[in-house]
Amino acid sequence: MRQAKEAIEAEARAKAEAKADKRAKANTTTSKKAEVKASTDVKANTQAPTSTDAKTEGTVVDDAKGAGSTETVAPAPTSTDADATQTPIRPNPKAQRSFTDPDSRMMKTNEGFHFAYNAQAVVDEGSQVIVATKVTQAAGDVNELIPMIEATTTSLKAAKIKRSPRVYLADAGYCSEANLGHITKFDINALVATGRIKHNERVSESPRGRIPKNATPRERMARSLRTKPGRIDYARRKAIVEPAFGQMKVRQKAGYLRLRGLQGAQTEWTLHSICHNLRKLSNARVNAGLVMA
Protein backbone atom coordinates (compact mmCIF):
# COMPACT_ATOMS: atom_id res chain seq x y z
CA MET A 1 0.00 0.00 0.00
CA ARG A 2 2.81 2.36 0.89
CA GLN A 3 4.54 1.70 -2.42
CA ALA A 4 1.33 2.35 -4.41
CA LYS A 5 0.79 5.66 -2.61
CA GLU A 6 4.35 6.75 -3.34
CA ALA A 7 3.92 5.85 -7.01
CA ILE A 8 0.76 7.99 -7.28
CA GLU A 9 2.49 10.97 -5.65
CA ALA A 10 5.47 10.62 -7.98
CA GLU A 11 3.17 10.59 -11.02
CA ALA A 12 1.37 13.72 -9.81
CA ARG A 13 4.69 15.53 -9.31
CA ALA A 14 5.77 14.57 -12.83
CA LYS A 15 2.58 15.99 -14.33
CA ALA A 16 2.98 19.24 -12.41
CA GLU A 17 6.58 19.61 -13.58
CA ALA A 18 5.50 18.97 -17.20
CA LYS A 19 2.84 21.73 -16.99
CA ALA A 20 5.38 24.16 -15.53
CA ASP A 21 7.85 23.44 -18.35
CA LYS A 22 5.09 23.98 -20.94
CA ARG A 23 4.14 27.37 -19.46
CA ALA A 24 7.79 28.46 -19.41
CA LYS A 25 8.22 27.58 -23.09
CA ALA A 26 5.04 29.52 -24.01
CA ASN A 27 6.28 32.65 -22.22
CA THR A 28 9.64 32.40 -23.95
CA THR A 29 7.95 32.14 -27.39
CA THR A 30 5.77 35.20 -26.68
CA SER A 31 8.74 37.30 -25.65
CA LYS A 32 10.63 36.28 -28.80
CA LYS A 33 7.66 37.28 -30.98
CA ALA A 34 7.48 40.64 -29.24
CA GLU A 35 11.19 41.21 -29.81
CA VAL A 36 10.86 40.30 -33.49
CA LYS A 37 7.89 42.65 -33.92
CA ALA A 38 9.70 45.49 -32.22
CA SER A 39 12.77 45.03 -34.36
CA THR A 40 10.60 44.92 -37.50
CA ASP A 41 8.89 48.20 -36.57
CA VAL A 42 12.23 49.88 -35.98
CA LYS A 43 13.55 48.66 -39.31
CA ALA A 44 10.45 49.84 -41.14
CA ASN A 45 10.65 53.26 -39.52
CA THR A 46 14.26 53.69 -40.47
CA GLN A 47 13.64 52.72 -44.10
CA ALA A 48 10.36 54.63 -44.63
CA PRO A 49 10.73 57.96 -46.48
CA THR A 50 9.76 61.17 -44.81
CA SER A 51 6.50 62.85 -45.70
CA THR A 52 8.42 65.72 -47.28
CA ASP A 53 10.28 63.43 -49.68
CA ALA A 54 7.12 61.62 -50.71
CA LYS A 55 5.27 64.87 -51.25
CA THR A 56 7.91 66.81 -53.16
CA GLU A 57 9.81 64.18 -55.13
CA GLY A 58 7.19 61.52 -55.69
CA THR A 59 9.85 58.74 -55.76
CA VAL A 60 11.19 56.27 -53.21
CA VAL A 61 14.70 54.74 -53.34
CA ASP A 62 14.57 50.94 -53.17
CA ASP A 63 17.62 49.58 -51.29
CA ALA A 64 17.10 46.09 -52.68
CA LYS A 65 17.47 47.39 -56.25
CA GLY A 66 20.42 49.61 -55.51
CA ALA A 67 20.92 53.30 -55.16
CA GLY A 68 20.59 53.95 -58.87
CA SER A 69 17.13 52.41 -59.38
CA THR A 70 13.95 54.25 -58.45
CA GLU A 71 10.28 53.31 -58.24
CA THR A 72 7.68 55.98 -59.04
CA VAL A 73 4.77 56.23 -56.60
CA ALA A 74 1.79 58.56 -56.25
CA PRO A 75 2.27 61.58 -54.00
CA ALA A 76 0.96 61.12 -50.49
CA PRO A 77 -2.48 62.76 -50.16
CA THR A 78 -2.85 65.62 -47.78
CA SER A 79 -5.38 65.51 -44.96
CA THR A 80 -7.83 67.61 -46.99
CA ASP A 81 -7.63 65.30 -50.00
CA ALA A 82 -8.05 62.25 -47.81
CA ASP A 83 -11.14 63.67 -46.14
CA ALA A 84 -12.66 64.59 -49.50
CA THR A 85 -12.00 61.08 -50.81
CA GLN A 86 -13.39 59.26 -47.80
CA THR A 87 -16.30 61.54 -46.83
CA PRO A 88 -18.59 62.62 -49.70
CA ILE A 89 -19.98 66.14 -49.69
CA ARG A 90 -23.60 66.13 -48.55
CA PRO A 91 -26.14 68.97 -48.71
CA ASN A 92 -27.23 70.73 -45.58
CA PRO A 93 -30.17 68.76 -44.13
CA LYS A 94 -31.82 72.04 -43.06
CA ALA A 95 -31.70 73.51 -46.55
CA GLN A 96 -35.22 74.01 -47.93
CA ARG A 97 -34.52 73.89 -51.63
CA SER A 98 -35.78 71.37 -54.14
CA PHE A 99 -33.23 70.39 -56.77
CA THR A 100 -36.06 68.98 -58.92
CA ASP A 101 -38.16 72.17 -58.84
CA PRO A 102 -36.25 75.15 -57.39
CA ASP A 103 -39.33 77.40 -57.65
CA SER A 104 -41.32 75.28 -55.19
CA ARG A 105 -41.29 75.99 -51.46
CA MET A 106 -41.59 73.90 -48.32
CA MET A 107 -45.23 73.95 -47.18
CA LYS A 108 -47.37 72.09 -44.69
CA THR A 109 -49.94 69.82 -46.34
CA ASN A 110 -52.36 67.17 -45.15
CA GLU A 111 -49.58 64.62 -45.70
CA GLY A 112 -46.89 66.54 -43.83
CA PHE A 113 -44.28 69.00 -45.06
CA HIS A 114 -43.53 68.85 -48.79
CA PHE A 115 -42.25 71.09 -51.56
CA ALA A 116 -45.39 72.56 -53.10
CA TYR A 117 -47.18 75.61 -54.49
CA ASN A 118 -50.11 77.56 -53.07
CA ALA A 119 -53.06 77.43 -55.47
CA GLN A 120 -55.75 80.13 -55.17
CA ALA A 121 -59.26 80.20 -56.64
CA VAL A 122 -62.36 82.40 -56.49
CA VAL A 123 -65.57 80.37 -56.93
CA ASP A 124 -69.06 81.62 -57.80
CA GLU A 125 -71.78 80.53 -55.39
CA GLY A 126 -74.58 79.78 -57.84
CA SER A 127 -72.73 77.83 -60.53
CA GLN A 128 -69.49 76.89 -58.71
CA VAL A 129 -67.61 78.25 -61.71
CA ILE A 130 -64.06 79.39 -60.95
CA VAL A 131 -63.78 83.10 -61.72
CA ALA A 132 -60.09 83.76 -60.93
CA THR A 133 -57.01 81.63 -60.25
CA LYS A 134 -53.45 82.14 -59.12
CA VAL A 135 -50.45 80.07 -58.00
CA THR A 136 -47.97 81.51 -55.51
CA GLN A 137 -44.80 80.44 -53.74
CA ALA A 138 -45.97 81.76 -50.37
CA ALA A 139 -47.14 79.25 -47.80
CA GLY A 140 -49.65 81.71 -46.33
CA ASP A 141 -52.69 83.34 -47.93
CA VAL A 142 -52.56 86.72 -46.21
CA ASN A 143 -51.03 88.54 -49.19
CA GLU A 144 -53.45 87.08 -51.75
CA LEU A 145 -56.81 88.56 -50.74
CA ILE A 146 -56.51 91.89 -52.56
CA PRO A 147 -54.88 90.42 -55.71
CA MET A 148 -57.64 87.81 -55.98
CA ILE A 149 -60.36 90.46 -55.60
CA GLU A 150 -58.70 92.50 -58.34
CA ALA A 151 -58.38 89.40 -60.55
CA THR A 152 -62.08 88.72 -60.07
CA THR A 153 -62.95 92.25 -61.17
CA THR A 154 -60.77 91.83 -64.26
CA SER A 155 -62.42 88.51 -65.17
CA LEU A 156 -65.91 89.96 -64.82
CA LYS A 157 -65.02 92.90 -67.05
CA ALA A 158 -63.54 90.54 -69.66
CA ALA A 159 -66.77 88.53 -69.59
CA LYS A 160 -68.75 91.79 -69.92
CA ILE A 161 -70.51 91.21 -66.61
CA LYS A 162 -71.34 94.60 -65.15
CA ARG A 163 -72.60 93.57 -61.73
CA SER A 164 -70.13 93.07 -58.89
CA PRO A 165 -70.14 90.17 -56.41
CA ARG A 166 -72.57 90.72 -53.59
CA VAL A 167 -70.03 89.66 -50.95
CA TYR A 168 -66.56 88.11 -50.81
CA LEU A 169 -66.02 85.33 -48.27
CA ALA A 170 -62.53 84.40 -47.02
CA ASP A 171 -61.17 82.36 -44.13
CA ALA A 172 -58.88 83.55 -41.34
CA GLY A 173 -55.75 82.93 -43.40
CA TYR A 174 -56.51 86.08 -45.42
CA CYS A 175 -57.06 88.32 -42.39
CA SER A 176 -54.68 91.18 -41.66
CA GLU A 177 -54.99 94.81 -40.67
CA ALA A 178 -53.77 95.88 -44.12
CA ASN A 179 -56.35 93.74 -45.94
CA LEU A 180 -59.21 94.84 -43.72
CA GLY A 181 -58.14 98.47 -44.08
CA HIS A 182 -58.09 98.13 -47.88
CA ILE A 183 -61.58 96.61 -47.85
CA THR A 184 -62.89 99.47 -45.73
CA LYS A 185 -61.14 102.14 -47.79
CA PHE A 186 -62.50 100.97 -51.15
CA ASP A 187 -65.91 99.99 -49.77
CA ILE A 188 -65.61 96.32 -50.73
CA ASN A 189 -68.29 94.11 -49.24
CA ALA A 190 -66.31 91.21 -47.78
CA LEU A 191 -66.46 88.93 -44.77
CA VAL A 192 -63.08 87.71 -43.58
CA ALA A 193 -62.77 85.51 -40.52
CA THR A 194 -60.71 87.26 -37.85
CA GLY A 195 -59.52 84.10 -36.11
CA ARG A 196 -59.47 83.45 -32.41
CA ILE A 197 -59.30 86.31 -29.94
CA LYS A 198 -55.89 86.66 -28.29
CA HIS A 199 -55.47 86.79 -24.53
CA ASN A 200 -54.81 90.54 -24.35
CA GLU A 201 -57.11 91.53 -27.23
CA ARG A 202 -60.29 93.50 -26.65
CA VAL A 203 -63.53 91.64 -27.33
CA SER A 204 -65.81 93.29 -29.90
CA GLU A 205 -69.00 94.80 -28.59
CA SER A 206 -72.54 93.64 -29.26
CA PRO A 207 -73.66 94.01 -32.90
CA ARG A 208 -76.50 96.25 -31.75
CA GLY A 209 -76.07 100.00 -31.99
CA ARG A 210 -73.52 102.05 -33.86
CA ILE A 211 -69.95 100.91 -34.40
CA PRO A 212 -67.55 102.93 -32.21
CA LYS A 213 -65.38 105.41 -34.08
CA ASN A 214 -62.22 104.14 -32.40
CA ALA A 215 -62.82 100.54 -33.48
CA THR A 216 -60.01 98.90 -35.44
CA PRO A 217 -60.63 97.25 -38.83
CA ARG A 218 -60.38 93.84 -37.17
CA GLU A 219 -62.98 94.80 -34.56
CA ARG A 220 -65.30 96.13 -37.25
CA MET A 221 -64.98 92.88 -39.21
CA ALA A 222 -65.56 90.79 -36.09
CA ARG A 223 -68.72 92.75 -35.41
CA SER A 224 -69.95 92.27 -38.99
CA LEU A 225 -69.43 88.51 -38.66
CA ARG A 226 -71.51 88.45 -35.48
CA THR A 227 -74.55 90.01 -37.11
CA LYS A 228 -77.32 87.74 -38.34
CA PRO A 229 -76.73 88.46 -42.07
CA GLY A 230 -72.99 88.03 -41.54
CA ARG A 231 -73.42 84.64 -39.87
CA ILE A 232 -75.73 83.43 -42.64
CA ASP A 233 -73.42 84.55 -45.45
CA TYR A 234 -70.19 83.27 -43.92
CA ALA A 235 -71.72 79.89 -43.12
CA ARG A 236 -71.93 79.31 -46.89
CA ARG A 237 -68.19 79.71 -47.49
CA LYS A 238 -67.21 76.05 -47.16
CA ALA A 239 -70.15 74.91 -49.26
CA ILE A 240 -69.03 77.20 -52.11
CA VAL A 241 -65.27 76.79 -52.43
CA GLU A 242 -64.46 73.44 -50.85
CA PRO A 243 -66.47 71.31 -53.34
CA ALA A 244 -64.60 72.90 -56.25
CA PHE A 245 -61.21 72.01 -54.77
CA GLY A 246 -62.36 68.54 -53.81
CA GLN A 247 -63.79 67.75 -57.24
CA MET A 248 -60.64 68.88 -59.01
CA LYS A 249 -58.44 66.83 -56.69
CA VAL A 250 -60.51 63.65 -57.04
CA ARG A 251 -61.76 63.77 -60.64
CA GLN A 252 -58.89 65.61 -62.28
CA LYS A 253 -56.03 64.50 -59.98
CA ALA A 254 -55.20 68.16 -59.44
CA GLY A 255 -53.73 67.55 -56.00
CA TYR A 256 -50.31 66.95 -57.62
CA LEU A 257 -49.03 69.27 -60.32
CA ARG A 258 -46.89 67.66 -63.01
CA LEU A 259 -45.35 70.72 -64.64
CA ARG A 260 -42.29 72.21 -62.96
CA GLY A 261 -41.57 75.85 -62.29
CA LEU A 262 -43.88 78.61 -61.13
CA GLN A 263 -45.06 79.37 -64.66
CA GLY A 264 -45.70 75.69 -65.36
CA ALA A 265 -47.68 75.33 -62.14
CA GLN A 266 -49.77 78.40 -62.99
CA THR A 267 -50.49 77.04 -66.48
CA GLU A 268 -51.50 73.61 -65.19
CA TRP A 269 -53.71 75.04 -62.44
CA THR A 270 -55.44 77.28 -64.99
CA LEU A 271 -56.09 74.26 -67.24
CA HIS A 272 -57.56 72.36 -64.29
CA SER A 273 -59.85 75.32 -63.58
CA ILE A 274 -60.96 75.48 -67.22
CA CYS A 275 -61.79 71.76 -67.21
CA HIS A 276 -63.73 72.22 -63.99
CA ASN A 277 -65.71 75.10 -65.49
CA LEU A 278 -66.49 73.14 -68.66
CA ARG A 279 -67.85 70.28 -66.59
CA LYS A 280 -70.03 72.67 -64.56
CA LEU A 281 -71.34 74.38 -67.70
CA SER A 282 -72.07 71.00 -69.27
CA ASN A 283 -74.06 69.91 -66.24
CA ALA A 284 -75.96 73.21 -66.26
CA ARG A 285 -76.99 72.73 -69.90
CA VAL A 286 -78.11 69.16 -69.26
CA ASN A 287 -80.14 70.20 -66.22
CA ALA A 288 -81.77 72.94 -68.32
CA GLY A 289 -82.88 70.39 -70.92
CA LEU A 290 -80.18 71.29 -73.45
CA VAL A 291 -77.81 68.89 -75.13
CA MET A 292 -74.32 69.89 -76.19
CA ALA A 293 -73.46 68.92 -79.76
C-alpha positions in Angstrom: 0.0 0.0 0.0 2.8 2.4 0.9 4.5 1.7 -2.4 1.3 2.4 -4.4 0.8 5.7 -2.6 4.4 6.8 -3.3 3.9 5.9 -7.0 0.8 8.0 -7.3 2.5 11.0 -5.7 5.5 10.6 -8.0 3.2 10.6 -11.0 1.4 13.7 -9.8 4.7 15.5 -9.3 5.8 14.6 -12.8 2.6 16.0 -14.3 3.0 19.2 -12.4 6.6 19.6 -13.6 5.5 19.0 -17.2 2.8 21.7 -17.0 5.4 24.2 -15.5 7.9 23.4 -18.3 5.1 24.0 -20.9 4.1 27.4 -19.5 7.8 28.5 -19.4 8.2 27.6 -23.1 5.0 29.5 -24.0 6.3 32.6 -22.2 9.6 32.4 -24.0 8.0 32.1 -27.4 5.8 35.2 -26.7 8.7 37.3 -25.6 10.6 36.3 -28.8 7.7 37.3 -31.0 7.5 40.6 -29.2 11.2 41.2 -29.8 10.9 40.3 -33.5 7.9 42.6 -33.9 9.7 45.5 -32.2 12.8 45.0 -34.4 10.6 44.9 -37.5 8.9 48.2 -36.6 12.2 49.9 -36.0 13.5 48.7 -39.3 10.5 49.8 -41.1 10.6 53.3 -39.5 14.3 53.7 -40.5 13.6 52.7 -44.1 10.4 54.6 -44.6 10.7 58.0 -46.5 9.8 61.2 -44.8 6.5 62.8 -45.7 8.4 65.7 -47.3 10.3 63.4 -49.7 7.1 61.6 -50.7 5.3 64.9 -51.3 7.9 66.8 -53.2 9.8 64.2 -55.1 7.2 61.5 -55.7 9.9 58.7 -55.8 11.2 56.3 -53.2 14.7 54.7 -53.3 14.6 50.9 -53.2 17.6 49.6 -51.3 17.1 46.1 -52.7 17.5 47.4 -56.3 20.4 49.6 -55.5 20.9 53.3 -55.2 20.6 54.0 -58.9 17.1 52.4 -59.4 13.9 54.2 -58.4 10.3 53.3 -58.2 7.7 56.0 -59.0 4.8 56.2 -56.6 1.8 58.6 -56.2 2.3 61.6 -54.0 1.0 61.1 -50.5 -2.5 62.8 -50.2 -2.8 65.6 -47.8 -5.4 65.5 -45.0 -7.8 67.6 -47.0 -7.6 65.3 -50.0 -8.0 62.2 -47.8 -11.1 63.7 -46.1 -12.7 64.6 -49.5 -12.0 61.1 -50.8 -13.4 59.3 -47.8 -16.3 61.5 -46.8 -18.6 62.6 -49.7 -20.0 66.1 -49.7 -23.6 66.1 -48.5 -26.1 69.0 -48.7 -27.2 70.7 -45.6 -30.2 68.8 -44.1 -31.8 72.0 -43.1 -31.7 73.5 -46.6 -35.2 74.0 -47.9 -34.5 73.9 -51.6 -35.8 71.4 -54.1 -33.2 70.4 -56.8 -36.1 69.0 -58.9 -38.2 72.2 -58.8 -36.2 75.2 -57.4 -39.3 77.4 -57.6 -41.3 75.3 -55.2 -41.3 76.0 -51.5 -41.6 73.9 -48.3 -45.2 74.0 -47.2 -47.4 72.1 -44.7 -49.9 69.8 -46.3 -52.4 67.2 -45.1 -49.6 64.6 -45.7 -46.9 66.5 -43.8 -44.3 69.0 -45.1 -43.5 68.9 -48.8 -42.2 71.1 -51.6 -45.4 72.6 -53.1 -47.2 75.6 -54.5 -50.1 77.6 -53.1 -53.1 77.4 -55.5 -55.8 80.1 -55.2 -59.3 80.2 -56.6 -62.4 82.4 -56.5 -65.6 80.4 -56.9 -69.1 81.6 -57.8 -71.8 80.5 -55.4 -74.6 79.8 -57.8 -72.7 77.8 -60.5 -69.5 76.9 -58.7 -67.6 78.3 -61.7 -64.1 79.4 -61.0 -63.8 83.1 -61.7 -60.1 83.8 -60.9 -57.0 81.6 -60.2 -53.4 82.1 -59.1 -50.5 80.1 -58.0 -48.0 81.5 -55.5 -44.8 80.4 -53.7 -46.0 81.8 -50.4 -47.1 79.2 -47.8 -49.6 81.7 -46.3 -52.7 83.3 -47.9 -52.6 86.7 -46.2 -51.0 88.5 -49.2 -53.4 87.1 -51.7 -56.8 88.6 -50.7 -56.5 91.9 -52.6 -54.9 90.4 -55.7 -57.6 87.8 -56.0 -60.4 90.5 -55.6 -58.7 92.5 -58.3 -58.4 89.4 -60.5 -62.1 88.7 -60.1 -62.9 92.3 -61.2 -60.8 91.8 -64.3 -62.4 88.5 -65.2 -65.9 90.0 -64.8 -65.0 92.9 -67.1 -63.5 90.5 -69.7 -66.8 88.5 -69.6 -68.8 91.8 -69.9 -70.5 91.2 -66.6 -71.3 94.6 -65.1 -72.6 93.6 -61.7 -70.1 93.1 -58.9 -70.1 90.2 -56.4 -72.6 90.7 -53.6 -70.0 89.7 -51.0 -66.6 88.1 -50.8 -66.0 85.3 -48.3 -62.5 84.4 -47.0 -61.2 82.4 -44.1 -58.9 83.6 -41.3 -55.7 82.9 -43.4 -56.5 86.1 -45.4 -57.1 88.3 -42.4 -54.7 91.2 -41.7 -55.0 94.8 -40.7 -53.8 95.9 -44.1 -56.3 93.7 -45.9 -59.2 94.8 -43.7 -58.1 98.5 -44.1 -58.1 98.1 -47.9 -61.6 96.6 -47.8 -62.9 99.5 -45.7 -61.1 102.1 -47.8 -62.5 101.0 -51.2 -65.9 100.0 -49.8 -65.6 96.3 -50.7 -68.3 94.1 -49.2 -66.3 91.2 -47.8 -66.5 88.9 -44.8 -63.1 87.7 -43.6 -62.8 85.5 -40.5 -60.7 87.3 -37.9 -59.5 84.1 -36.1 -59.5 83.4 -32.4 -59.3 86.3 -29.9 -55.9 86.7 -28.3 -55.5 86.8 -24.5 -54.8 90.5 -24.3 -57.1 91.5 -27.2 -60.3 93.5 -26.7 -63.5 91.6 -27.3 -65.8 93.3 -29.9 -69.0 94.8 -28.6 -72.5 93.6 -29.3 -73.7 94.0 -32.9 -76.5 96.2 -31.8 -76.1 100.0 -32.0 -73.5 102.1 -33.9 -70.0 100.9 -34.4 -67.6 102.9 -32.2 -65.4 105.4 -34.1 -62.2 104.1 -32.4 -62.8 100.5 -33.5 -60.0 98.9 -35.4 -60.6 97.2 -38.8 -60.4 93.8 -37.2 -63.0 94.8 -34.6 -65.3 96.1 -37.3 -65.0 92.9 -39.2 -65.6 90.8 -36.1 -68.7 92.7 -35.4 -69.9 92.3 -39.0 -69.4 88.5 -38.7 -71.5 88.5 -35.5 -74.5 90.0 -37.1 -77.3 87.7 -38.3 -76.7 88.5 -42.1 -73.0 88.0 -41.5 -73.4 84.6 -39.9 -75.7 83.4 -42.6 -73.4 84.5 -45.4 -70.2 83.3 -43.9 -71.7 79.9 -43.1 -71.9 79.3 -46.9 -68.2 79.7 -47.5 -67.2 76.1 -47.2 -70.2 74.9 -49.3 -69.0 77.2 -52.1 -65.3 76.8 -52.4 -64.5 73.4 -50.8 -66.5 71.3 -53.3 -64.6 72.9 -56.3 -61.2 72.0 -54.8 -62.4 68.5 -53.8 -63.8 67.7 -57.2 -60.6 68.9 -59.0 -58.4 66.8 -56.7 -60.5 63.6 -57.0 -61.8 63.8 -60.6 -58.9 65.6 -62.3 -56.0 64.5 -60.0 -55.2 68.2 -59.4 -53.7 67.6 -56.0 -50.3 66.9 -57.6 -49.0 69.3 -60.3 -46.9 67.7 -63.0 -45.3 70.7 -64.6 -42.3 72.2 -63.0 -41.6 75.8 -62.3 -43.9 78.6 -61.1 -45.1 79.4 -64.7 -45.7 75.7 -65.4 -47.7 75.3 -62.1 -49.8 78.4 -63.0 -50.5 77.0 -66.5 -51.5 73.6 -65.2 -53.7 75.0 -62.4 -55.4 77.3 -65.0 -56.1 74.3 -67.2 -57.6 72.4 -64.3 -59.8 75.3 -63.6 -61.0 75.5 -67.2 -61.8 71.8 -67.2 -63.7 72.2 -64.0 -65.7 75.1 -65.5 -66.5 73.1 -68.7 -67.8 70.3 -66.6 -70.0 72.7 -64.6 -71.3 74.4 -67.7 -72.1 71.0 -69.3 -74.1 69.9 -66.2 -76.0 73.2 -66.3 -77.0 72.7 -69.9 -78.1 69.2 -69.3 -80.1 70.2 -66.2 -81.8 72.9 -68.3 -82.9 70.4 -70.9 -80.2 71.3 -73.5 -77.8 68.9 -75.1 -74.3 69.9 -76.2 -73.5 68.9 -79.8 
